[in-house]
């Protein structure tokens, strides 16, 4: 194993154990994997909010199961984490972080500047916007560059038809094309010049145009003798800072601000499927009616209700959860010092359902979040 492989292994261990720390004694080892991959399941989203793991959500969308298992094996062998047996016959095994693990996590956090690169990520929605933003920008820069050179016979760097159509729409009129050709470079310079120089180079190095073929993150990593996993952090940092700047000051970026305008007809606080369910909830439909109308499972509708409780504070969930019962669930959670559904359910028995526990915990976290 070469030095770069060792560094990559250390970096992945650093990220993984720091993501695991808030989940220790509460969730399974797999929960951190789902967060790092950016799984859109309600339980994962709820964990992200509950344990304030926003920076780690979708950090590695293509994180393989094989890489994950290697990292977990290393953490166990080095005695940085310890697996814990299930508390009850029906619950799942968890894990704990050893003192050695806590110390090592802090050292790694400093060595890899995790706090620096994680700074913009204060809510999960930002991580969800990054890929769309980058694909739009990447193809837009390429297309405008080709327009300026007078050569439209090029192979688009983004194959997604929706992204291609979005770019075509932006450049549909002669006036729009002139504006983009004239101002894109200027706006990009204004947007990216405040970023650290290494981040600027990472972003620019991946762009393609008439006179440049962009490198992949892997190629840039090899060039810099770095881990591609590590370069993912400054890369997403640069994109996150760009999105935030465009949202905060659209007047200063009349063209680039189009990349972050929300055009969806659904409630953008929610995943699209949950937003569709919310629209039916607002029409007074029951769980069974929604499941039947949408041809989805009742359990999926319940997942959506927990997401709605978390992200939509205006929603009145009293039809499913009376305030007194909600207070009892929260009191039990605090008394047991856990958010594990099974432990709370075992304590309260048949008086509550899993859905009611999820709604109470989600609503509590939603209030903290907002």
Number of C-alpha atoms within 10 A of each C-alpha: 5 6 10 15 12 12 14 16 17 16 20 21 22 25 20 21 26 23 25 26 20 19 23 20 18 20 20 19 20 13 19 28 25 21 27 24 18 23 16 15 15 20 17 19 21 23 23 24 22 21 15 19 25 26 25 23 31 23 20 17 14 10 16 11 11 8 12 18 13 14 20 20 13 16 19 15 11 12 14 21 25 17 15 14 12 13 12 11 8 9 13 14 17 20 20 21 24 14 12 12 22 16 13 17 23 14 13 20 18 13 11 16 13 19 11 13 18 19 13 20 20 15 16 20 15 20 22 15 14 19 15 13 18 18 17 21 17 21 22 29 21 23 26 23 22 19 18 16 12 10 11 13 8 11 9 15 18 15 11 11 9 11 18 18 13 15 19 14 11 15 19 12 11 8 10 14 16 14 14 22 19 13 15 19 14 12 18 16 12 13 19 20 12 11 15 11 10 11 20 17 14 20 20 14 17 16 20 21 22 18 10 12 13 18 17 14 19 15 15 19 19 13 10 11 11 18 21 18 17 16 18 18 20 21 18 22 23 23 22 23 19 22 22 13 16 22 16 11 11 15 11 14 19 14 18 22 19 15 20 18 11 9 7 8 9 16 14 12 15 18 18 14 13 23 20 17 23 24 14 17 18 10 9 11 15 13 19 12 14 21 18 12 12 13 9 12 14 15 12 17 22 21 19 22 27 27 27 27 23 30 21 19 15 8 15 11 18 12 7 12 18 12 12 9 16 21 14 15 24 19 12 18 21 12 10 13 11 16 21 17 18 18 19 22 19 11 15 14 11 9 9 18 15 14 17 21 25 25 26 26 23 23 24 18 20 20 13 11 15 9
